[in-house]
Amino acid sequence: MTNKARRIVRDLFTAFSDDVRLLPTDHRERAESDRARTIADYVAGMTDRYAILEHRRLFAVGEV
């Protein structure tokens, strides 16, 4: 389970770093001045369940 959690956090961080438009609006504005810290704070504030759902939303291809 630890490896899965690491992968989810890493994938989310990378996705948000590559495209800040995936972040909520208020975080996008803050990311303009400090991208890495803003993304780290956003991901760290996610519950496990929300992180899994967000990962699924961004990376699950073909699911309905």
BELBELDA-V947633 format. One line per field, one symbol per residue. ss: DSSP state (@ for helix, = for strand, . for the rest). phi: phi as a letter, one per 30 degrees, with the letter a starting at -180 (. if undefined). burial: + if it has 24 or more other C-alpha atoms within 12 Angstrom, else -. A space follows every 10 residues. Layout:
BEGIN
ss: ???
phi: ???
burial: ???
END
This chain:
BEGIN
ss: .@@@@@@@@@ @@@@@@@@.@ @@..@@@@@@ @...@@@@@@ @@@@...@@@ @@@@@@@@@. ....
phi: .ddddddddd ddedddddbd ddddeddedd ddcaeddddd dddddddedd ddddddddcd didc
burial: -------++- +++-+++--+ -++---+--- +---+--++- -++------- +--++----- ----
END
